Amino acid sequence: MVLGGDKEMNDQLERLKEKRLKVLEAIKPICEAYGIDDYDYEIETYGQREVLRIYDTFIGCSCNSIFAVKQELTGYIFLSMWKERSLGAFGTQTKNEIKRYWI
């Protein structure tokens, strides 16, 4: 039974490694367009946690689709570009919602 569990765990890890490459391929043009040169989609083998790292910002993305990861990247870019501008009366709530999964 342990061997079966190990195989399932190894298969899952392989799927996550493949997903990492697909995510990086999908976000590369977006990052390049905005001059982001330090990013990664990190897979933590212990606990199999998925994290989008942009510079020193870590965004939890476990079980997300590639589209959802791109949405998180877009939120990061939005806040980075608008950091000096007002988001109006609900600015704090808007920023908190975008940063909901930031670690």
Secondary structure, 3 states (H helix, E strand, C coil): CHHHHHHHHHHHHHHHHHHHHHHHHHHHHHHHHCCCCCEEEEEECCCCEEEEEECCEEEECCCCCHHHHHHHHHHHHHHHHCCCCCCHHHHHHHHHHHCCCEC
